[in-house]
């Protein structure tokens, strides 16, 4: 029998990985939401697709990550990818177009954007300092 993906648990996992509290997610989802509703939502095996899309936008994670992430498959992937050979780790990754790869790519894009914004801020500060000195 095929095991169903627990979407609520996946929402909780990704929310926690991002360091976002239930209260913060509730705020992002709107006035109808509070911490208790998020807690109940995270216990649901299946979540309405429109709600998943809203959560996806709030957490900036692809909807597919909530729909497809399977902890057991991830553990199998990790154990098949990282081999311990005489105490040494042999890393041989296999990248597919799966939700975790998309999540990593999204995270890298966010870091690059943040770094560009910091650089622009520094350049703006330099220009302002020069203007003030004149």
Beta strands, then each sheet from edge to edge (+ up, - down):
strand 1: 82-85
strand 2: 88-91
sheet 1: 1+ 2-
end
